[in-house]
Structure formats: structure tokens, C-alpha cells
């Protein structure tokens, strides 16, 4: 199955001792020189107050939704403060992470009406506006998100069915990183991608494409600091996770002088029994096995889960019907249940952070 997992089975009496007060993931991460955070697909003002209190106690980072299409409905109007959750999180002392500056799926339709020169100016203005607005309050930006798609047979495995590529060609990456560096000099600038952790032909092709893109960026002296690894794990496929393959992948990234952030970690539980205790333990085991390898790599500096509370997971959103379980019960992919109670997966992540090798923190 891959890495030897740290135990995620906890006696009830031990959990009871931990419950008052509940341990803090951000504190456990900080003790290892890491930083922990999460996104929230639920507006903080709409959710119960206890939800945001829990979020702020557990997280040092918040991953907002600041996609270009959302913040710029027209060429002449851009709402830098579009995500109200970001303002609430910043007021509570959290820093931001993620927030794709350029993503093919959330690119404004009006970009297609521009000339190449106009499109380049629009991209530069967008990156400058957003990164500049949040300057000094961001741990990391996903400067470009999900640009690799080998089956499309683009140059070096790049996605060609993309409004960004149609408007700009395939050489816009380095310029975007330079704009981001100028706008927010102290933030880590990442390239962010998915499906890179399993030992199969599909994901090996994606890893190969990532390294070709990194070659191009580093050859162009783009100011890229690291790579974001989304890590949307699938319980039914996790048998294809092999420790040596993933450990070598992380080592090869680190060998290029790059930091690594696990940016969107969760576990899709389709294929598991509906029985909650059995399912929760299987999910916790996946977290434990994956993080035993990921956090062992010193170049990994941050961990972000894609939500903390099951009902608010994107897997349970009506927008994503493809992720619904055939038995129609809600997925349980995250660390807390609908009553904001810690699940075995919380203790698996906590245990992994507590056992992670100590490293010099990157602030």
C-alpha cells in the first residue's frame, strides 16, 4: 500500500483527554517548522459562529477564491476584495494562501475579445491588482493553476484547450511570475497542479509534464519559489500510492531548489462502506500514509486541507454531482463532522504533524 502509516487508532480515553482543549493543528505544524491552513467553501458569515471559531483556532492560513473571472466581470472593473471570507480571515490574524492568479477554468470571457498585446496587458494588470491588494498578507500565491494536460498533446504536455493559451500562447508563465514578484515580493510564488501522487501511467505523464514546465520556467529565470501539489486523494485508488515513487518525486522537486506546499488535501471516499466508523478509519489511514511521506520531505513547508468540515466540502456541493456517492450519503473527506467534532482523520493529521521532522520555518 505504500508508506508505513503512523497509527491512527486512538483509545476513547485518549481522545477524551485530548478533547479539552482540542489540540491545534496550526500549533503542531508550527512546532515542526510548517504552516497549516484550509479553504472554506462555506461563507463564514453564513455558517454557525462556532465553525469560524474552530477554523481560526486550527488554521494559520486561509485559501480564498480570487479567480480572475470572479473578480473581474468586465475589462474595466476588478473587485480586489471580492472574497468576503478573505477579509474576515485577515481580520482574525490568518494569512492567505493559494488564490489562483491564472486558471484556465476561471478566466473571464472578455479575454477572448482582445488582441495578443491587449491580453498581455490585461494579465499583467490583473496579477498586479490582486497580488498588490493583498501584498504582505500572503504566504503563497498559485500564480498559475492546472496548465498541464498531456492527452491534449500540447508542447511539453501543456494544456492547449485553454483561453489563456488561445489568447497568450504557451509562453505567458514567466511573465506572470515576474508580475507577481513585483506586486508581492515576500510571498512564495507557486505553480499548482493535481494528480501527481500515484504510481500509474496517467500521473507519471503529468509528473513528466510538470518537470518540463519547471525546466522552461527556470531556464527563463522566472521567480518561481515552489510547487503546489493539490493532493485530492481517492480512497478507491490509493492502492496505487507507493512510498518510493512519491518520495523520489518530492526529492526531485526539492533538488531544483523549490519549496513544496500541499495545497488542497482531502480524501474522496467513494467506494468505501457507508458505515461511518469503518469509513472514517479508512479515510484517516489514507491521510496518515500520505502525510508520513509528504511531511518527511524537508522542502515541504506548508499543508492546506481543502476544507475542515465535511458538510462544507466541495465533494458534497450540489455543483459537483460527479462526486456524489452512489448510496446518496454525504462524503466524509475532511477532519471534522457536521457537529464540528474531530474525526479520526483529524488525529491522523495531528499525529503526522507531531512526528514530522523539524525544519527551519519559512515565514
C-alpha positions as CSV (number, residue, x, y, z in Angstrom):
1,X,0.0,0.0,0.0
2,X,3.0,2.3,0.3
3,X,4.3,4.2,3.3
4,X,4.2,2.6,6.7
5,X,1.5,4.7,8.4
6,X,1.7,6.1,11.9
7,X,-1.2,4.6,14.0
8,X,-4.5,6.4,13.6
9,X,-6.4,4.3,16.0
10,X,-6.8,6.1,19.3
11,X,-8.4,4.8,22.5
12,X,-11.5,6.6,23.5
13,X,-10.0,7.7,26.8
14,X,-7.1,9.3,25.0
15,X,-9.4,11.1,22.7
16,X,-11.4,12.3,25.7
17,X,-8.2,13.7,27.3
18,X,-7.4,15.5,24.0
19,X,-10.9,16.9,23.7
20,X,-10.3,19.6,26.4
21,X,-8.9,21.6,24.9
22,X,-8.8,20.2,21.4
23,X,-5.2,20.2,20.1
24,X,-4.4,22.8,17.5
25,X,-3.1,21.8,14.0
26,X,-1.5,25.2,13.4
27,X,0.4,24.8,16.7
28,X,1.5,21.3,15.8
29,X,2.6,22.5,12.3
30,X,4.5,25.4,13.7
31,X,6.4,23.2,16.1
32,X,7.7,21.3,13.1
33,X,8.5,24.5,11.2
34,X,5.5,24.1,9.0
35,X,2.3,26.1,8.5
36,X,-1.2,24.7,8.3
37,X,-4.4,26.1,6.8
38,X,-7.6,25.4,4.8
39,X,-10.0,26.7,2.4
40,X,-13.7,27.2,3.2
41,X,-16.4,26.6,0.6
42,X,-18.9,28.0,3.1
43,X,-19.2,31.7,3.7
44,X,-18.0,32.4,7.3
45,X,-20.9,34.8,7.8
46,X,-23.4,32.2,6.7
47,X,-22.0,29.3,8.8
48,X,-22.5,28.9,12.5
49,X,-20.2,31.1,14.6
50,X,-18.7,28.0,16.1
51,X,-17.5,27.0,12.6
52,X,-15.3,30.1,12.1
53,X,-14.1,29.9,15.7
54,X,-13.0,26.3,15.1
55,X,-11.4,27.4,11.8
56,X,-9.4,30.2,13.3
57,X,-8.2,28.0,16.2
58,X,-7.0,25.3,13.9
59,X,-5.6,27.3,10.9
60,X,-2.8,29.8,10.4
61,X,-3.7,30.1,6.7
62,X,-6.9,30.7,4.7
63,X,-7.2,29.8,1.0
64,X,-9.6,32.2,-0.6
65,X,-11.3,32.1,-4.0
66,X,-10.0,35.0,-6.0
67,X,-10.2,33.6,-9.5
68,X,-9.9,36.2,-12.3
69,X,-13.4,35.5,-13.7
70,X,-14.9,36.1,-10.3
71,X,-13.2,39.4,-9.5
72,X,-13.2,41.0,-13.0
73,X,-16.7,40.7,-14.7
74,X,-15.6,43.3,-17.2
75,X,-12.3,44.5,-18.6
76,X,-12.6,47.8,-16.8
77,X,-13.8,46.6,-13.4
78,X,-11.9,44.4,-11.0
79,X,-13.0,43.9,-7.4
80,X,-9.8,43.0,-5.5
81,X,-11.8,42.4,-2.2
82,X,-14.2,40.0,-3.9
83,X,-13.9,37.2,-1.4
84,X,-15.5,38.3,1.9
85,X,-14.1,35.3,3.7
86,X,-10.6,36.6,3.0
87,X,-11.3,39.9,4.8
88,X,-12.7,38.0,7.8
89,X,-9.8,35.7,8.0
90,X,-7.3,38.5,7.7
91,X,-9.0,40.4,10.5
92,X,-8.6,37.3,12.7
93,X,-4.9,37.2,12.1
94,X,-4.7,34.4,9.4
95,X,-2.6,34.8,6.3
96,X,-3.7,33.9,2.8
97,X,-2.5,31.1,0.6
98,X,-3.4,29.7,-2.9
99,X,-5.9,32.0,-4.7
100,X,-5.0,31.1,-8.3
101,X,-4.0,34.2,-10.1
102,X,-4.3,32.5,-13.5
103,X,-6.5,29.4,-14.1
104,X,-7.9,28.2,-17.4
105,X,-11.3,27.3,-15.9
106,X,-11.9,30.8,-14.3
107,X,-10.7,33.1,-17.0
108,X,-13.0,36.0,-18.0
109,X,-14.8,35.5,-21.3
110,X,-13.9,39.0,-22.4
111,X,-10.2,37.9,-22.7
112,X,-11.0,36.2,-26.0
113,X,-12.0,39.6,-27.5
114,X,-8.6,41.1,-27.0
115,X,-5.5,41.2,-29.2
116,X,-2.4,39.4,-28.0
117,X,-0.9,42.7,-26.8
118,X,-4.1,43.7,-25.1
119,X,-4.3,40.2,-23.4
120,X,-0.8,40.5,-22.1
121,X,-1.6,43.9,-20.6
122,X,-4.8,42.5,-19.1
123,X,-2.9,39.6,-17.4
124,X,-0.2,41.9,-16.1
125,X,-2.8,44.3,-14.7
126,X,-4.8,41.5,-13.0
127,X,-1.8,40.0,-11.3
128,X,-0.6,43.4,-10.2
129,X,-4.1,44.4,-8.9
130,X,-4.8,41.2,-6.9
131,X,-1.3,40.4,-5.6
132,X,-0.7,44.1,-4.8
133,X,-4.0,44.5,-3.0
134,X,-3.1,41.6,-0.6
135,X,0.6,42.4,-0.5
136,X,2.4,41.5,2.7
137,X,-0.6,39.3,3.9
138,X,0.0,36.2,1.8
139,X,2.1,33.1,2.5
140,X,1.9,31.8,-1.1
141,X,0.2,32.6,-4.4
142,X,-0.7,29.9,-7.0
143,X,0.5,32.1,-9.9
144,X,-0.7,29.5,-12.5
145,X,-3.0,26.6,-11.8
146,X,-3.5,23.4,-13.8
147,X,-1.7,24.1,-17.0
148,X,-0.7,20.5,-17.7
149,X,-2.8,18.1,-19.7
150,X,-0.6,15.6,-21.7
151,X,-3.5,13.9,-23.6
152,X,-4.1,17.3,-25.4
153,X,-0.6,16.8,-27.0
154,X,0.4,20.3,-26.5
155,X,4.0,21.5,-26.3
156,X,5.8,19.8,-23.3
157,X,2.4,18.3,-22.2
158,X,0.8,21.7,-21.7
159,X,-2.9,22.2,-21.9
160,X,-3.9,23.8,-25.2
161,X,-7.7,23.8,-24.7
162,X,-7.4,26.9,-22.6
163,X,-8.5,30.5,-23.0
164,X,-5.1,31.6,-21.6
165,X,-3.2,29.7,-24.3
166,X,-5.5,30.9,-27.0
167,X,-5.0,34.5,-26.0
168,X,-1.4,34.4,-25.0
169,X,0.3,31.3,-26.4
170,X,2.3,29.0,-24.2
171,X,5.0,31.4,-23.1
172,X,3.0,33.6,-20.6
173,X,4.1,31.7,-17.5
174,X,7.4,33.5,-16.8
175,X,5.9,37.0,-17.3
176,X,3.1,36.1,-14.8
177,X,5.6,35.1,-12.2
178,X,7.6,38.3,-12.7
179,X,4.4,40.4,-12.3
180,X,3.5,38.5,-9.1
181,X,7.0,39.0,-7.6
182,X,6.9,42.7,-8.3
183,X,3.4,43.1,-6.8
184,X,4.1,41.0,-3.6
185,X,7.8,40.4,-3.1
186,X,7.6,38.4,0.1
187,X,5.0,35.8,-0.9
188,X,6.0,32.4,-2.2
189,X,5.2,32.0,-5.8
190,X,4.0,28.6,-6.8
191,X,2.9,26.6,-9.8
192,X,-0.1,24.5,-8.7
193,X,-1.2,21.1,-10.2
194,X,-3.2,18.0,-9.5
195,X,-2.9,14.2,-10.0
196,X,0.8,13.8,-9.2
197,X,0.9,11.4,-6.3
198,X,0.0,7.9,-7.7
199,X,2.2,5.3,-9.4
200,X,0.3,4.9,-12.7
201,X,0.9,5.9,-16.3
202,X,-1.5,8.8,-16.3
203,X,0.1,10.5,-13.3
204,X,3.6,9.7,-14.4
205,X,2.9,11.6,-17.7
206,X,1.7,14.5,-15.6
207,X,4.8,14.5,-13.4
208,X,6.9,14.4,-16.6
209,X,5.0,17.4,-17.9
210,X,5.5,19.3,-14.7
211,X,9.2,18.8,-14.8
212,X,9.3,20.0,-18.4
213,X,7.3,23.1,-17.4
214,X,9.7,23.7,-14.5
215,X,12.6,23.4,-16.9
216,X,11.1,26.2,-19.0
217,X,10.4,28.4,-16.1
218,X,13.9,28.0,-14.5
219,X,15.6,28.4,-17.9
220,X,13.7,31.7,-18.3
221,X,14.8,32.8,-14.8
222,X,11.2,33.1,-13.7
223,X,11.0,33.9,-10.0
224,X,9.2,30.6,-9.1
225,X,9.7,29.6,-5.4
226,X,7.9,26.3,-5.4
227,X,5.2,23.9,-6.5
228,X,1.8,23.4,-5.1
229,X,0.6,19.8,-5.0
230,X,-3.2,19.6,-4.8
231,X,-3.4,16.1,-3.4
232,X,-7.1,15.3,-3.9
233,X,-6.7,11.7,-2.8
234,X,-9.2,9.0,-3.8
235,X,-9.8,6.2,-1.4
236,X,-10.6,3.7,-4.1
237,X,-7.4,4.4,-6.0
238,X,-5.0,4.8,-3.0
239,X,-3.6,1.3,-3.6
240,X,-1.6,3.0,-6.4
241,X,0.2,5.2,-3.9
242,X,3.7,3.9,-3.5
243,X,6.1,5.5,-1.0
244,X,9.3,5.2,-3.1
245,X,7.8,6.8,-6.2
246,X,6.3,9.7,-4.3
247,X,9.3,10.2,-2.1
248,X,11.5,10.4,-5.2
249,X,9.2,12.8,-6.9
250,X,9.3,15.2,-3.9
251,X,13.1,14.7,-3.7
252,X,13.4,15.7,-7.4
253,X,11.4,18.8,-6.9
254,X,13.5,19.8,-3.9
255,X,16.6,19.1,-5.9
256,X,15.7,22.0,-8.1
257,X,15.8,24.4,-5.2
258,X,12.0,24.5,-4.9
259,X,9.7,24.5,-1.9
260,X,6.6,22.4,-1.8
261,X,3.2,23.2,-0.5
262,X,0.5,20.5,-0.2
263,X,-2.3,22.8,-1.3
264,X,-5.7,21.1,-1.5
265,X,-5.5,17.9,0.6
266,X,-8.7,15.8,1.1
267,X,-9.9,12.3,0.6
268,X,-12.7,11.3,-1.8
269,X,-14.4,8.4,0.0
270,X,-16.5,6.9,-2.9
271,X,-16.1,3.2,-2.9
272,X,-16.0,2.8,0.9
273,X,-18.7,1.4,3.0
274,X,-21.5,3.7,4.3
275,X,-20.8,2.5,7.8
276,X,-19.3,5.7,9.4
277,X,-16.7,4.2,11.8
278,X,-15.3,1.9,9.1
279,X,-15.3,4.7,6.5
280,X,-13.7,7.3,8.9
281,X,-10.9,4.9,9.8
282,X,-10.2,4.1,6.1
283,X,-10.0,7.8,5.4
284,X,-7.8,8.5,8.4
285,X,-5.4,5.8,7.2
286,X,-5.1,7.4,3.8
287,X,-4.2,10.8,5.5
288,X,-1.7,9.0,7.7
289,X,0.0,7.1,4.9
290,X,0.2,10.0,2.6
291,X,1.5,12.5,5.1
292,X,4.1,10.1,6.5
293,X,5.8,10.5,3.2
294,X,4.9,14.1,2.3
295,X,5.9,15.7,5.6
296,X,9.2,13.7,5.7
297,X,10.5,15.8,2.8
298,X,12.2,18.9,4.3
299,X,11.2,21.0,1.2
300,X,7.6,20.7,2.2
301,X,6.8,23.9,4.0
302,X,3.0,24.1,4.2
303,X,0.0,21.9,4.4
304,X,-3.5,23.1,3.3
305,X,-6.6,20.9,3.5
306,X,-9.4,21.6,1.1
307,X,-11.8,22.4,3.9
308,X,-12.0,21.2,7.5
309,X,-15.7,20.3,8.0
310,X,-17.5,17.5,6.0
311,X,-20.8,19.2,5.2
312,X,-19.0,22.2,3.6
313,X,-16.7,20.1,1.4
314,X,-16.9,20.6,-2.4
315,X,-17.5,16.9,-2.7
316,X,-20.9,17.4,-1.0
317,X,-21.8,20.5,-3.0
318,X,-24.7,20.4,-5.4
319,X,-22.3,22.0,-8.0
320,X,-20.3,18.8,-8.3
321,X,-22.7,16.0,-9.0
322,X,-19.9,13.7,-10.2
323,X,-18.6,13.4,-6.7
324,X,-21.8,12.2,-5.1
325,X,-21.7,8.7,-3.6
326,X,-24.0,6.1,-5.3
327,X,-25.6,5.4,-2.0
328,X,-26.5,9.1,-1.6
329,X,-24.9,9.5,1.8
330,X,-22.6,12.5,2.3
331,X,-18.9,12.1,1.7
332,X,-16.8,12.4,4.9
333,X,-13.5,13.6,3.3
334,X,-12.3,16.1,6.0
335,X,-11.2,16.4,9.6
336,X,-14.4,17.4,11.4
337,X,-18.0,16.2,11.1
338,X,-21.2,18.2,10.8
339,X,-21.3,18.7,14.6
340,X,-17.7,20.2,14.4
341,X,-16.4,17.1,16.3
342,X,-12.9,15.9,15.5
343,X,-12.8,12.7,13.4
344,X,-10.1,10.0,13.1
345,X,-8.7,12.0,10.2
346,X,-8.1,15.0,12.4
347,X,-6.0,12.8,14.7
348,X,-4.2,11.3,11.7
349,X,-3.1,14.8,10.5
350,X,-2.3,15.9,14.0
351,X,-0.2,12.8,14.6
352,X,1.6,13.3,11.2
353,X,2.4,16.9,12.1
354,X,3.7,15.9,15.6
355,X,6.0,13.3,14.0
356,X,7.2,15.4,11.1
357,X,10.9,16.1,11.1
358,X,11.7,19.6,12.4
359,X,12.7,22.2,9.7
360,X,13.5,25.8,9.6
361,X,10.2,27.6,9.2
362,X,9.7,29.8,6.1
363,X,7.7,32.9,7.1
